């Protein structure tokens, strides 16, 4: 099994830096594979708790080299919840890469563990008779301090449902649980890595180092 690692985060930073410089990123220092994956960007403001700045990925297996290249940019620039990340924000960013594993169909909406499992829910919106779905990565519910039911209710809202959340709606939800490996690195460590391995720090056009 491929695990998330430092080189994958470096490649995501490389990809974003190259985008701002209108260049191609350096070749990745990890091997190709087929896995579901996510890229998460957070921003540290005034030394506080890192705040989500973008998170997008795929629940389907795909080539991880192009996958990380695509989702590094998509999550940074096209997460509809946030304005696009600007080059000047890079020094305040941290990046987390996740590789998803161990997909299992749960018995019901309660059949998972906070902090261990990520969850995918699917359900029929009773107001519009449309299918809705959404996912949270394994670290989300634990970070927010949610119970199982609070996480489910939040995910139902994330899926776009605006009606009353009833016990019957929760019970009608199909839940898939999964696990992940992840690796997180702040921009400062990325710069140090580049200096050590390449002999030069990354530079961004128009941004003071």
RABEL-V429787 format. One record per backbone hydrogen bond with DSSP energy under -1.0 kcal/mol. NH is the residue of the N-H (numbers start at 0). CO is the residue of the C=O. E is the energy in kcal/mol with one decimal. If there is no record, write none. Layout:
{{NH;CO;E} {NH;CO;E}}
//
This chain:
{{8;4;-1.3} {9;5;-2.6} {10;6;-2.1} {11;7;-1.6} {12;8;-2.5} {13;9;-3.2} {14;10;-2.4} {15;11;-2.1} {16;12;-2.9} {17;13;-2.8} {18;14;-1.8} {19;15;-1.9} {20;16;-1.7} {21;18;-1.1} {22;17;-3.0} {34;61;-2.2} {36;57;-1.0} {37;97;-2.1} {38;55;-2.0} {39;95;-2.8} {40;53;-3.4} {41;93;-2.5} {42;50;-2.8} {43;91;-2.9} {47;44;-1.9} {50;42;-2.7} {52;40;-3.1} {53;40;-1.3} {55;38;-1.6} {57;36;-2.8} {61;34;-1.3} {63;32;-2.3} {66;62;-2.0} {67;63;-2.6} {68;64;-1.8} {69;65;-3.0} {70;66;-2.8} {71;67;-1.9} {72;68;-1.1} {73;69;-2.7} {74;70;-2.2} {76;72;-2.8} {77;73;-2.6} {81;78;-2.3} {84;75;-2.7} {88;85;-1.9} {89;86;-1.5} {91;88;-2.2} {92;89;-2.1} {93;41;-2.4} {94;184;-2.6} {95;39;-2.6} {96;182;-2.2} {97;37;-2.4} {98;180;-2.5} {99;35;-1.9} {100;178;-3.4} {103;176;-2.6} {105;174;-2.5} {110;107;-1.5} {111;109;-2.1} {115;112;-1.4} {116;112;-2.4} {117;177;-3.4} {118;135;-2.0} {119;175;-2.8} {120;133;-2.5} {121;173;-2.0} {122;131;-2.3} {124;129;-3.6} {128;124;-2.5} {131;122;-3.1} {133;120;-1.5} {135;118;-1.9} {139;136;-1.7} {142;138;-2.2} {143;139;-2.3} {145;140;-2.1} {150;146;-2.2} {151;147;-2.2} {152;148;-2.7} {153;149;-2.2} {154;150;-2.3} {155;151;-2.4} {156;152;-1.8} {157;153;-2.4} {158;154;-2.0} {159;156;-1.7} {160;155;-1.8} {169;165;-2.2} {170;166;-2.3} {171;167;-1.5} {172;169;-1.3} {173;121;-3.0} {175;119;-2.6} {176;103;-2.8} {177;117;-2.2} {178;100;-2.8} {180;98;-2.0} {182;96;-1.8} {184;94;-2.3} {186;92;-2.4} {189;185;-1.7} {190;186;-2.5} {191;187;-2.1} {192;188;-2.6} {193;189;-2.5} {194;190;-2.4} {195;191;-2.2} {196;192;-2.8} {197;193;-2.5} {198;194;-1.1} {206;203;-2.2}}
//
